[in-house]
């Protein structure tokens, strides 16, 4: 369905508006769980898109960067077509009313979702936390041929609980590799594992992602169990950047060079082609005395894309590519990850020190020693210790400069565009790896002055 900027009435938009849902995803679904439990394979089974795209990922057959893929979810409304067979998924560029492959009747578009495919390897936990910042719901993958829970199954579940994610669907994958009695036993193990967590009442769907067995049931649950999130279309736009690219090929002629592309999810408001934009913190420099200065990047939106679909305007939810006039050296290799994009003068402050109220987990998650999970206790924060702090899609180092009761001051190693009230995740270095130890909420902080001139 064609979008018309001239006819756009932001007040009338919602996540299921036909002009929106036919062109872009409006719900973000995370895929989480332990390494090699089938997260990327499930995304491919639903969307038809391979999220493992980079040479280093293909060689090792693991997700390293955040993967992403969009899918349209349809339902056959014919009374004779029963669920879950009535539910079908296609790629994002499928037409609005395709024909059902089973009953040959027209299908109705129910949802347009964006998958954020998180890496499951323990050393990539920071990347997973960056992805969790934009999720509305999650698919928790548990491999049927392994004991539940594996280390990152626990760690990822704890992470999405910190992000207050309430809508989780558990997928018991690789059931083609096990006997029925094993599957039943593991079902009980999963129920025991999630008891008392955000996934306590989550449905558990047995699937084979490789064979596409029961994928229609997953599509049904995505349409019926996950409510359409409430979105703010009328505020000034704010987009959280989780990927950024230089799309030019090596040796490209100067006249054919394209500006940098920022990929991410709009948190609120509507971005339009032609909008003037600002990216904060922008270009960060550190003087010899250790002081940081930030110069926000100013530019203009040349194009908006949701995978292969061109957009005239983009709304909250789903992963969007924003084509700009920014020097591509500033956007290549994910250099803008963690920054915030929006209209000039309407973005949050940039902080270099934050004061937080914090809550620590009782025990370490995701630590495995000699085949057993080591339930090490999380020790208290210490003044002077160094943590990794995840704020939105930003990972920054932070030194604890003061502790008083359940609040702490943290001096950040790099400036972060954020605001009071935002939630953060705290990780500590344990056995050479960063481990999730708790979460916090920003109550105040010290901001950096922003220069008035354009970048």
C-alpha positions in Angstrom: 0.0 0.0 0.0 1.4 3.4 -1.1 2.4 6.0 1.5 1.6 9.6 0.9 3.5 12.3 2.9 1.0 15.0 1.9 -1.9 13.0 3.2 -0.2 11.9 6.5 -2.2 12.6 9.6 0.0 11.4 12.5 -2.9 11.6 15.0 -4.8 8.9 13.0 -1.9 6.4 12.9 -1.7 3.2 14.9 0.6 0.1 14.7 -2.1 -1.7 12.5 -2.8 1.2 10.1 -2.8 -0.5 6.6 -0.4 2.2 5.1 2.0 1.4 8.0 1.8 -2.4 8.5 2.0 -3.1 4.7 5.4 -1.3 4.5 7.1 -1.7 7.8 7.2 -3.8 10.9 5.6 -2.3 14.1 6.5 -5.0 16.7 10.1 -6.0 17.7 10.5 -9.7 18.6 13.8 -10.7 20.2 15.2 -14.3 19.8 17.2 -15.2 22.9 18.8 -18.3 24.4 22.0 -20.3 24.6 24.5 -20.5 21.7 23.5 -23.0 18.9 20.0 -23.6 20.2 18.5 -22.5 16.9 17.7 -18.7 17.2 18.8 -17.7 13.7 17.2 -20.9 12.2 13.8 -20.0 13.7 14.0 -16.5 12.3 14.9 -18.0 8.8 11.9 -20.4 9.1 9.5 -17.6 9.8 10.9 -14.8 7.6 12.8 -16.7 4.9 15.9 -14.5 5.8 19.3 -15.6 6.9 20.5 -13.3 9.7 24.0 -14.8 9.8 25.5 -12.6 7.1 29.1 -11.8 8.0 32.1 -13.9 6.9 33.3 -14.4 10.5 29.7 -15.5 11.5 29.4 -18.0 8.6 32.8 -19.6 9.3 32.0 -20.2 12.9 28.2 -20.7 12.4 27.3 -18.3 15.2 25.6 -14.9 15.4 28.2 -12.2 16.4 26.5 -9.0 15.5 22.7 -8.3 16.1 20.8 -10.0 13.2 17.6 -8.6 11.9 14.8 -9.8 9.7 11.2 -8.7 9.0 8.2 -11.0 8.4 4.5 -10.5 7.6 2.2 -12.8 9.5 -1.2 -13.7 7.8 -4.3 -15.6 8.7 -6.9 -17.3 6.5 -10.2 -16.1 7.7 -12.2 -19.0 6.2 -14.1 -20.9 8.8 -13.1 -24.2 7.4 -9.4 -23.3 7.9 -8.5 -24.2 11.4 -5.6 -22.9 13.5 -2.7 -23.2 13.5 -2.7 -24.2 9.8 -4.6 -21.0 9.1 -1.5 -18.9 10.0 1.2 -18.3 7.4 4.3 -16.2 7.4 6.2 -14.5 4.5 9.0 -12.1 4.0 8.5 -8.3 4.5 8.1 -7.5 0.7 5.1 -9.9 0.2 2.0 -8.3 -1.2 -0.9 -7.4 1.2 -3.4 -10.2 0.2 -1.5 -13.3 -0.9 -3.2 -16.7 -1.4 -3.0 -19.4 1.2 -0.7 -22.2 0.1 -3.0 -24.7 1.7 -6.6 -23.8 0.9 -5.9 -21.3 -1.9 -8.1 -18.6 -0.3 -7.0 -15.0 0.3 -5.0 -14.3 3.5 -5.4 -11.3 5.8 -2.4 -9.4 7.1 -2.4 -9.6 10.9 1.1 -8.5 12.0 4.3 -7.2 10.6 7.1 -8.1 13.0 10.8 -7.3 13.1 13.2 -10.0 14.6 16.2 -8.9 16.6 18.4 -12.0 16.5 20.7 -11.9 19.5 24.0 -13.8 19.8 23.9 -16.6 22.4 27.7 -16.9 23.1 28.7 -15.8 26.6 31.3 -13.3 25.4 28.7 -11.5 23.3 26.4 -10.7 26.2 26.8 -6.9 25.8 25.5 -7.2 22.2 22.5 -9.2 23.4 21.7 -6.5 26.0 21.9 -3.8 23.3 19.3 -5.8 21.3 17.1 -6.2 24.4 16.7 -2.4 24.6 14.3 -2.4 21.6 12.3 -5.6 22.2 8.6 -5.7 22.7 8.5 -9.5 23.2 10.9 -12.5 23.0 11.2 -16.0 21.7 13.2 -18.0 24.2 14.9 -20.9 22.4 15.7 -24.1 24.3 17.3 -27.0 22.4 15.5 -30.3 23.1 18.7 -32.3 22.9 20.5 -30.4 25.8 19.9 -30.1 29.5 17.8 -27.1 30.5 18.9 -24.5 31.5 22.2 -23.9 29.8 24.2 -20.9 31.0 23.1 -18.2 28.5 19.4 -19.5 28.8 19.5 -18.2 32.4 21.5 -15.1 31.6 19.3 -14.0 28.7 16.1 -14.6 30.6 17.4 -12.5 33.5 18.4 -9.7 31.0 14.9 -9.5 29.4 13.4 -9.5 32.9 15.6 -6.5 33.7 14.2 -4.8 30.6 10.7 -5.5 32.0 9.8 -7.7 29.0 6.5 -9.4 29.9 5.6 -11.2 26.7 7.8 -14.3 26.1 7.1 -17.5 24.1 9.3 -20.5 24.8 10.3 -22.6 21.8 11.4 -26.2 22.6 13.5 -26.6 19.4 15.2 -29.7 17.8 12.5 -32.1 18.9 13.3 -34.2 15.8 16.5 -35.3 17.5 14.9 -36.7 20.7 12.4 -39.3 21.8 8.9 -38.3 23.1 9.7 -39.3 26.7 12.8 -37.0 26.5 10.7 -34.1 25.2 8.1 -34.6 28.0 10.8 -34.7 30.6 12.5 -31.6 29.2 9.1 -29.8 29.1 8.9 -30.4 32.9 12.4 -29.1 33.3 11.6 -25.9 31.4 8.5 -25.3 33.5 10.6 -25.7 36.7 13.3 -23.4 35.3 10.9 -20.5 34.4 8.8 -20.8 37.6 8.6 -17.4 39.3 10.2 -15.6 36.4 8.7 -13.3 33.7 8.3 -16.5 31.6 6.3 -18.3 34.3 3.0 -18.4 32.3 4.7 -18.5 28.9 3.5 -21.1 26.4 6.0 -23.8 25.4 5.8 -24.8 21.8 7.7 -27.9 20.5 9.2 -27.1 17.1 11.8 -28.2 14.6 13.2 -25.0 13.1 15.2 -26.9 10.5 12.2 -29.0 9.3 9.8 -26.0 9.8 7.7 -28.3 12.0 5.1 -26.4 14.1 6.2 -23.0 12.8 2.6 -22.2 12.0 1.8 -22.6 15.7 4.6 -20.1 16.5 3.1 -17.6 14.0 -0.3 -18.1 15.6 1.1 -17.4 19.1 2.9 -14.3 17.7 -0.5 -13.0 16.4 -2.6 -14.0 19.5 -0.4 -14.0 22.6 1.6 -10.8 22.0 -0.5 -7.6 22.3 0.1 -4.7 19.9 2.3 -2.3 21.9 1.0 1.1 22.7 3.0 3.6 20.6 3.5 7.4 20.7 3.2 8.8 17.2 2.7 12.5 18.1 5.9 13.3 20.1 9.1 14.5 18.5 10.8 11.5 17.0 13.6 9.6 18.8 15.4 6.6 17.3 17.8 4.3 19.1 20.7 3.2 16.8 21.6 -0.5 17.0 23.5 -0.8 13.7 25.2 1.6 11.3 26.8 1.1 7.9 28.8 2.5 5.0 27.0 1.1 2.0 29.6 2.2 -0.6 31.7 -0.4 -2.3 35.5 0.0 -2.2 36.8 2.2 -5.0 33.4 3.8 -5.6 33.6 7.0 -7.8 33.2 10.2 -5.8 30.0 11.3 -7.7 28.4 8.0 -6.8 29.2 8.0 -3.1 26.2 7.6 -0.7 25.9 9.0 2.8 26.0 6.8 5.9 23.1 4.7 7.0 21.8 4.3 10.6 19.7 1.3 11.5 17.6 1.1 14.6 14.2 1.3 16.1 12.1 4.4 16.6 11.0 4.8 20.2 8.5 7.5 19.6 7.3 10.0 17.0 7.4 9.7 13.2 10.5 10.3 10.9 9.8 11.6 7.4 12.0 11.7 4.3 13.5 15.2 4.1 13.5 15.7 7.9 16.5 17.6 9.4 18.1 15.3 12.0 20.6 15.3 14.8 22.6 12.4 16.2 23.8 12.5 19.8 26.4 12.4 21.3 27.8 12.6 17.8 31.6 12.9 17.3 33.2 12.4 20.7 36.8 13.6 21.4 38.9 13.3 24.5 41.4 15.9 25.5 44.8 15.3 27.1 43.3 16.2 30.5 40.7 13.5 30.1 37.8 15.8 29.4 35.3 14.8 26.7 33.7 17.0 24.2 30.8 16.0 22.0 29.8 17.5 18.7 26.3 16.3 17.6 26.1 15.3 13.9 23.5 17.2 11.9 22.1 15.9 8.6 19.0 15.2 6.6 17.0 12.1 5.9 17.4 11.1 2.2 15.6 7.7 2.4 13.9 5.4 4.8 13.9 1.6 4.3 12.3 -1.3 6.1 14.3 -4.1 4.5 13.5 -4.0 0.8 10.5 -1.6 1.3 11.0 2.1 0.6 9.2 4.3 3.1 8.0 7.9 3.0 7.7 7.9 6.7 8.6 5.5 9.5 6.8 4.9 12.8 7.8 3.4 16.2 8.5 -0.4 16.2 10.4 -2.4 13.7 13.9 -1.9 12.5 14.4 1.0 10.1 17.4 2.0 7.9 17.8 5.8 7.7 19.8 7.0 4.7 21.5 10.3 5.4 24.1 12.8 4.2 26.5 11.8 7.1 30.1 11.1 6.1 30.1 7.3 5.8 33.4 7.1 7.8 31.3 8.1 10.8 28.8 5.3 10.3 30.9 2.4 9.1 31.4 -0.7 11.2 28.6 0.1 13.6 30.3 3.3 14.8 27.0 5.0 15.6 25.7 2.1 17.8 24.3 3.4 21.0 23.6 6.9 19.7 20.2 8.6 19.5 18.8 10.1 16.3 16.0 12.7 16.2 15.0 16.3 15.4 17.6 18.9 16.3 17.2 20.4 19.8 14.7 17.7 20.9 17.0 14.9 22.0 17.9 13.9 25.6 21.0 15.3 27.4 24.4 13.7 27.1 25.7 12.3 30.4 29.3 11.6 31.5 28.4 10.6 35.1 25.2 9.1 36.3 23.7 8.4 39.8 21.6 5.3 39.9 19.5 3.2 42.3 20.7 -0.4 41.8 19.6 -3.9 42.4 22.0 -6.8 42.4 21.2 -10.4 41.4 21.6 -12.9 44.2 23.9 -15.2 42.2 26.0 -15.1 39.0 24.2 -16.4 35.9 25.8 -18.0 32.8 29.1 -19.1 34.5 29.9 -22.7 33.6 32.8 -24.7 35.2 33.5 -28.3 34.4 30.1 -29.0 33.0 28.3 -27.5 36.0 26.8 -24.1 36.4 28.6 -22.4 39.2 26.1 -20.5 41.4 28.6 -18.0 42.6 27.2 -15.2 44.8 27.2 -11.7 43.5 29.4 -9.6 45.8 28.5 -6.0 46.7 29.6 -3.1 44.6 32.9 -1.6 45.6 34.1 2.0 45.3 36.6 2.3 42.5 35.6 -0.9 40.7 35.1 -1.0 37.0 31.7 -2.2 35.5 30.2 -2.5 32.1 27.0 -0.4 31.9 24.3 -1.0 29.2 22.1 2.0 28.7 19.7 1.6 25.8 21.8 0.2 22.9 25.0 1.7 24.4 27.7 -0.3 26.1 30.1 1.9 28.2 32.6 1.3 30.9 31.8 2.8 34.2 33.8 3.4 37.4 31.9 3.4 40.7 32.9 6.6 42.4 30.6 6.5 45.3 28.1 4.2 47.1 25.4 5.1 49.5 22.9 2.4 50.5 21.3 1.2 47.3 22.4 4.1 45.2 25.7 4.6 43.4 27.6 7.2 41.3 29.1 5.8 38.1 31.6 7.8 36.0 31.2 6.7 32.4 34.2 6.1 30.1 32.3 7.6 27.2 29.4 10.1 27.0 25.9 8.6 26.6 22.7 10.2 25.4 20.1 9.1 27.9 17.6 10.6 30.4 16.5 10.3 34.1 14.3 7.2 34.6 16.1 5.1 32.0 16.9 1.5 33.0 20.4 0.1 32.8 22.1 -3.3 33.1 25.3 -3.8 35.1 27.9 -6.3 34.3 31.2 -7.3 36.1 34.3 -9.0 34.7 34.3 -12.6 36.0 36.9 -15.1 34.7 37.8 -12.8 31.8 34.1 -12.4 30.7 31.5 -9.7 31.4 28.7 -11.2 33.5 25.3 -9.7 34.2 25.2 -8.8 38.0 22.2 -6.5 38.3 20.3 -3.5 37.0 19.7 0.1 37.9 17.7 3.2 37.1 19.1 6.6 36.5 18.0 9.2 39.1 20.3 12.1 38.1 23.7 12.8 36.6 26.3 15.2 35.3 25.7 16.3 31.7 28.1 17.6 29.1 27.5 21.0 27.4 26.5 20.7 23.8 28.0 23.1 21.2 25.4 25.2 19.3 27.1 25.1 16.0 26.2 22.4 13.4 28.3 19.4 12.8 
